[in-house]
Amino acid sequence: MKQTEKKICRDDLNYGLFFNEYPDVVDVVQLGRMLGGISTKTCYELLSSGQIKAMKIGRAYRIPKINVMKYLKIV
């Protein structure tokens, strides 16, 4: 790593800047909005394929906001 480059660690990131209008755990409809208005069908495909990590409680998915940010490579 060059001296001019600084390694960014998680403490340096301000998580409040990204998706601050959403709760820490979102549902499928909110996930679709976070991803630019994609359909719930597409959201379910992303979740069932494991591209976005989520918890399944009963029949409903609950997605931690940090996992959406990881999918988008924000963190």
C-alpha positions as CSV (number, residue, x, y, z in Angstrom):
1,M,0.0,0.0,0.0
2,K,1.3,3.4,-0.9
3,Q,1.9,6.0,1.8
4,T,-0.7,8.3,0.3
5,E,-3.4,5.6,0.4
6,K,-5.3,5.2,3.7
7,K,-6.9,1.9,4.5
8,I,-10.5,2.5,5.4
9,C,-11.8,0.5,8.3
10,R,-15.4,0.2,9.5
11,D,-14.9,2.7,12.3
12,D,-14.1,5.4,9.7
13,L,-17.4,4.9,7.9
14,N,-20.3,7.0,9.0
15,Y,-23.2,4.5,8.8
16,G,-25.7,7.3,9.4
17,L,-25.2,8.6,5.9
18,F,-26.6,5.5,4.2
19,F,-30.3,4.6,4.3
20,N,-30.8,6.6,7.5
21,E,-34.5,6.7,6.8
22,Y,-34.8,2.9,7.2
23,P,-34.7,0.9,10.4
24,D,-31.8,-1.4,11.2
25,V,-33.8,-4.5,10.0
26,V,-36.0,-4.1,6.9
27,D,-38.6,-6.2,5.2
28,V,-38.8,-7.2,1.5
29,V,-40.8,-4.2,0.4
30,Q,-38.3,-1.8,2.1
31,L,-35.5,-3.8,0.5
32,G,-37.0,-3.2,-2.9
33,R,-37.1,0.6,-2.2
34,M,-33.5,0.6,-1.0
35,L,-32.4,-1.1,-4.2
36,G,-34.0,1.5,-6.4
37,G,-37.5,0.3,-6.6
38,I,-37.0,-3.3,-7.8
39,S,-39.9,-5.7,-7.6
40,T,-40.5,-7.9,-4.6
41,K,-40.1,-10.9,-6.9
42,T,-36.5,-9.8,-7.7
43,C,-35.9,-9.2,-3.9
44,Y,-37.1,-12.8,-3.1
45,E,-34.7,-14.1,-5.8
46,L,-31.8,-12.2,-4.3
47,L,-32.7,-13.5,-0.8
48,S,-33.3,-17.1,-1.7
49,S,-30.1,-17.3,-3.8
50,G,-28.1,-16.0,-0.8
51,Q,-26.8,-12.9,-2.5
52,I,-28.2,-10.8,0.3
53,K,-28.0,-12.5,3.7
54,A,-31.3,-12.5,5.7
55,M,-33.1,-14.1,8.5
56,K,-36.3,-16.0,7.8
57,I,-38.9,-15.8,10.6
58,G,-41.8,-18.0,9.8
59,R,-42.6,-17.1,6.2
60,A,-41.2,-13.5,6.4
61,Y,-37.7,-12.4,5.6
62,R,-36.0,-9.9,7.8
63,I,-32.9,-8.2,6.3
64,P,-30.3,-6.4,8.4
65,K,-29.5,-3.1,6.8
66,I,-25.8,-3.8,7.0
67,N,-26.3,-6.8,4.7
68,V,-27.9,-4.6,2.1
69,M,-25.0,-2.3,2.4
70,K,-22.6,-5.2,2.0
71,Y,-24.5,-6.3,-1.1
72,L,-24.1,-2.8,-2.6
73,K,-20.4,-2.9,-1.5
74,I,-20.8,0.3,0.6
75,V,-19.0,-1.5,3.5
